[in-house]
Amino acid sequence: MTSVSERFAQLRDREECALIPFITAGDPSLKATGAALKALDQNGADFIELGVPYADPLADGPTIQAAATRSLTRGTKLDDVLKLVSEVSPDISAPIILFTYYNPILNRGVETFLKDIKTAGAAGLVVPDLPLEEADSLLKPAAEIGIEVTLLIAPTSPVERMEAIAEQSQGFIYLVSVTGVTGMRTQMQTRVGDVLKQVREVTDKPVGIGFGISGPEQAKQVKGWGADGAIVGSACVKLLADGDEAEAVKNLGAFCKSLKAVLTA
């Protein structure tokens, strides 16, 4: 299994910006999620961020919150997500990065959780409500087990905090493009380009930009700023939620392909 760091190194050698789509596990169904993972992998996704549905997703906007609620209503549990990952991961080349909140990790036990997701085939982890001051409790065992935990930098973070987060983050750095929750936007905040320059001054680790990329135009803008990756969430989740499952998966694959086209142009 290719690690997150290894894949970013390969992309940097090709001077290529990574495409990192996000979908919510179990929405519209676990079967559709499995098909979507394969469709994303076949249409240019360099990594796939897979959201574990959670009842109180504070960092998520209405589209992803609604997807998580629908998935939970259908009875999706963490074990179901891990079973799905274990079934699909051998058939795809894109490293899977799980997106979850800290409470489910604590409930399962940090080391048990990390070992379970590693065994299932996940390569990385994003925990949006994990503060830097408490990150060691997850980062140290994750490094030993072989899961790379990516930390988030907000556009309002002072330089000193950016440097501290960048030093601890594994795999890459997740630069949040807005002060707020996830969601599609017609324009990216231009200040993010300046924030990216600040991050570049304190680290040479790859930087992915997320929160607000709704289509190829925003992805192209992120690439133009010099980001190493474009993270696209709400737009992908919305496509999967619309209409017939098979057609939705097909549309998601086409959307992914259009995004990758501008990131490699």
N, C-alpha and C positions, 0 to 999 in steps of 0.2 A: 504494500500500500504506500502510495506517495504521500509524504507529509506536506503540510501547508507551506513550510519554509522551502522545501525542495521544489514545489510547483512554482512558487514565486521566483525562485532562482532561475528556473527554466524560462519563465516568461521574460524576465529581465534580460537574459541572454539574447532573446529574440526581439527585445525592445518592444514588447507587447503589453498593453494594458489588460488586466484581468477582468473577466465578467463574472460577477458573483450574484446570481439570482437567489431570491429567498422565497420559500413557500412554507405554508403551515401544514404540519403532519395531520392527516385525518380529515382535511377539507379539500374537496367535497366528500372524500372517503379515503380510507387507507389504500384501497386498490388504485384509485386515481392518483394518489401521492406517489405510489410506486411507479406508475406509468409516467408521471410527470418528471420524476428524478431521471429516468432513462431518456426522456425526450429532451430535457435540458442538457444532459451529458452529450447527446448526439447532435445538438445544435449550437455548440460553442461555449457552454458553461465551463469555466476553468476551475471553479469551486461551486459547491451548492450549499447554501445556508438553509438548514431545515429547522423550523420553529417547533418546539415542543409546546403544545397548547397548555395555557396556564390561565387560571381564573381571574387574576389581577395583574394584567400585563401593562404596567405603568408606562413603559417607554413606547408602547405601540399606539398608533393612530386608529381611527375607527374601522378601517378596512381590515387590518390584521386582528384587531380585537374581535370583530364580528366573526372572522374565520376561526379564531381560537374558541369562541363560544359555540359555534356550530359543531366543531370537532369534539369538544367536551360533552355537548348534548348527545352526540352519537356514542359516547362512552369511551372515547380514546384515552388510553392510559400510557404512562411512560414505557411500560413493558411492551405495549403494542408498537410504539415508535421504534424501540430498539430491535424488536423482531423484524420489522419492516426494513430497517437499515441493514441488518444482518443478511436478509434475503437479497437486497438490491445491490449493496456495495461491491460484491465480487464482479458484477456485470458493468460497472461504470468506472471511468478513469478519473473523474473529477473528485477531489477530496471532499468529504462531507463534513461540514462545520455545524454542530448543533447549537441552537440558540435557545437558552432557557434561563429562567430566573433562579435565584440562589436558594429559595425555599425548598424546591424539589430535590436539590442536591443535598441539602442538610438533612432532609427527611430520609433519604436513602443512605446517607453516610458518604462523606466526601470521597474516600478511597474506593468504596464499593461502587459509587456512581461512576467514577473515572474508569475503573476496571471494566465495568459493564459496557460503557459506551465504546471503549477501545476494542473489546471483544466483538462488539456488534459491527465494527468497521468504521467508526467515526475517527476523523483525524484532528479536528479542532473543536473549540468551544467558545461561545460568546455569552457572557452573563452580564446583562446591562445594568443590573442593580448591585453589582459587586463593587464596593468602594475600594480605592487604591489602598487605603489604610488596613483593609482586611484581606487583601488579595493573596498574601503569602500562604494563607491556609488552603488555598486552592492551587496556586501556581507551583508550589514546591512538589506536592504529590503528583500533580499533572506532568511535570517535567520528568519525574521518575517513571511514570507509567507510559508516557509517550503521547500525551494529548497536549496540543498547543492551545493555550488560553489567550485569546485576544482581548485587549482592553480598549476602552473607548475614550477618545478625547473630544471634549465639547468645544465649539468655536469660541466660547467665553473663557476657556481655561487660561490662566496666566502661564507665561513661558516656563517658570520653575516647575509647575505641575505637569505641563506637557512633557518636560524632560524626564520627570520621575515616572510618569505613565509609560512613556516610550521605552525607558530602560527595562521596565518589568514586562511589557507586553510580549507575547510569544507568537511567532508565525507572521503577524503583520500588525499594524495599528489601524483601528477603526476610527476614522475621523467623521464625526457627526456634522452634517452640513447645516443644521438649523438648531436653534434653541427651542426645542419642543419635541413632539412625538413624531413617529414615522408617518408617511403619507405622500401621495403624489402631488407635485407642484409644477406649475408651468414654467417657472424660472428658478434656477439655483441662485442662492445668495452669493454675489461676487466676492464678498469678504472671505469666503471659504478658500479661494485661491491664495489670499494673503496668509490665512492661517496655515495652509499647507506649506507655504514657504517657511513659516516659523518652525513648523515641525521638522522640516528638512534640515534646519540649522542645528537641531539637537539630536538627530538620529539618522542613520542610513537604512533603517528597517523599512520594508514596504508599507505603503499607506493606502488603504482603501477608503473611499468616500461613500457614505450612505445617508439615508433619510432624505427623500425628495426627488429621486431620479425616476421620472415617469415614462421616459422613452429615449430613442436614439439621440435626440438633440441635447438632452441633459447629459447623457453618457459621453457624447462627443466633447461637451464643455469640460467635464471632469478630466477626460484624457488630455485636453488642451492645457489644463492647469498643471499637468505633470503627475497626476495620481497614478499609483500602481494598480489600482482596481476600482471598479464601479459596482456598488452594491445596489441591487434593484429589488425592492420588496413588495410594496403595496400594489404596484402595477401587475406583477406576476400573480399575486394572490387574487386580485380582482378578476383576471382572465380565467383562472381556474374555477372561480365561483359562478361564472356565467354559462348557463345553458347545459347542454348534454355533456357528460364527462369526457367522452372520447373526443368530441369536437373541441372542448376546452383544452384538453391536453395538446391537441394538434395546434391550436391557436397559440398556446404558450410556447411550443417549440418554434413556431414561425417568429414570434416576438423575440425570443432569445437569439435567434439567428440574425435578426435585424440589428439587435444591440451589438452583437459580436462583430458584425460587419463594420460598424463605425469605429470600434475599438482597435481594429487591425488595419484600418485604411491608412 
